[in-house]
Amino acid sequence: MSWPKNDDHLRQMLRQSWPASVSTSSQFRTAVWARIDAAKRNPATWAAWLRLHVPGVSVACVAVILVATVGGNLMARHQTDRMREAQIQRYVASIDPHQKVNAMPVP
């Protein structure tokens, strides 16, 4: 079935049965922009929150990576020093079992 594109009779009937009354306040535009700004401040999803806080999140990620790198490096050096001292003690004991080494005790 084909509908006519310009049906004036239908338009008149719709206008009479469904009158549209538009009453906007003088602050309508201000209220709309206030809601838009509120939605930007309170995002609905994590992705939207991340997009709003990219600089802060980036700085926090870099700081965490830096702290983890420095901490891991310090722990690895400590472990390496302990293993080196233990190896020195084992080597000296293998050469002369009665020799004492002035080194840190190995736990």
C-alpha positions as CSV (number, residue, x, y, z in Angstrom):
1,M,0.0,0.0,0.0
2,S,1.3,3.4,-0.9
3,W,0.9,6.4,1.3
4,P,0.4,9.8,-0.2
5,K,3.2,12.2,0.6
6,N,1.1,15.3,0.9
7,D,-2.2,14.5,2.6
8,D,-3.6,17.8,3.8
9,H,-6.7,16.2,5.3
10,L,-4.6,13.9,7.5
11,R,-2.5,16.8,8.7
12,Q,-5.6,18.8,9.7
13,M,-6.9,15.8,11.6
14,L,-3.6,15.2,13.4
15,R,-3.4,18.9,14.3
16,Q,-6.9,18.9,15.8
17,S,-6.5,15.7,17.7
18,W,-2.9,16.2,19.0
19,P,-2.3,19.8,19.6
20,A,1.3,20.6,20.4
21,S,1.8,23.2,23.0
22,V,5.4,24.3,23.3
23,S,6.2,26.3,26.4
24,T,9.9,26.8,27.0
25,S,11.2,28.8,29.9
26,S,13.7,31.5,29.4
27,Q,16.4,29.4,31.1
28,F,15.9,26.4,28.9
29,R,19.2,26.7,27.1
30,T,21.1,27.3,30.3
31,A,19.5,24.3,31.9
32,V,20.4,22.1,28.9
33,W,24.0,23.1,29.0
34,A,24.1,22.6,32.8
35,R,22.9,19.0,32.3
36,I,25.5,18.5,29.6
37,D,28.3,19.8,31.9
38,A,27.1,17.6,34.7
39,A,27.1,14.6,32.5
40,K,30.7,15.4,31.5
41,R,31.7,15.7,35.2
42,N,30.0,12.4,36.1
43,P,30.7,10.0,33.3
44,A,28.6,6.9,33.1
45,T,31.3,4.4,32.0
46,W,34.9,3.7,33.0
47,A,36.0,4.5,29.5
48,A,34.5,7.9,29.7
49,W,36.0,8.5,33.1
50,L,39.5,7.5,31.7
51,R,39.0,9.9,28.8
52,L,38.3,12.8,31.2
53,H,41.3,11.9,33.5
54,V,44.0,10.9,30.9
55,P,46.7,13.1,32.3
56,G,46.3,12.0,35.9
57,V,46.0,8.3,35.0
58,S,49.1,8.6,32.7
59,V,51.2,10.2,35.5
60,A,50.0,7.5,38.0
61,C,50.9,4.7,35.6
62,V,54.4,6.1,34.9
63,A,54.9,6.6,38.7
64,V,53.9,3.0,39.4
65,I,56.2,1.6,36.6
66,L,59.1,3.8,37.9
67,V,58.6,2.6,41.5
68,A,58.3,-1.0,40.4
69,T,61.5,-0.7,38.2
70,V,63.6,0.9,41.0
71,G,62.3,-1.6,43.6
72,G,62.9,-4.6,41.4
73,N,66.4,-3.3,40.6
74,L,67.3,-2.9,44.3
75,M,65.9,-6.3,45.2
76,A,67.9,-7.9,42.4
77,R,71.1,-6.2,43.5
78,H,70.6,-7.4,47.1
79,Q,69.9,-10.9,46.0
80,T,72.9,-10.9,43.6
81,D,75.2,-9.6,46.5
82,R,74.0,-12.4,48.8
83,M,74.5,-15.1,46.1
84,R,78.0,-13.7,45.4
85,E,79.0,-13.8,49.0
86,A,77.7,-17.4,49.4
87,Q,79.6,-18.4,46.3
88,I,82.8,-16.8,47.6
89,Q,82.4,-18.7,50.9
90,R,81.8,-22.0,49.1
91,Y,84.8,-21.5,46.9
92,V,87.1,-20.6,49.8
93,A,85.8,-23.6,51.8
94,S,86.4,-25.9,48.8
95,I,90.1,-24.8,48.7
96,D,90.8,-24.8,52.4
97,P,88.0,-26.1,54.7
98,H,89.7,-24.5,57.8
99,Q,89.9,-21.0,56.2
100,K,87.5,-18.4,57.5
101,V,86.2,-15.7,55.1
102,N,85.5,-12.2,56.4
103,A,82.2,-11.8,54.6
104,M,78.6,-11.3,55.4
105,P,76.9,-14.3,56.9
106,V,74.6,-16.1,54.5
107,P,71.2,-16.8,56.1
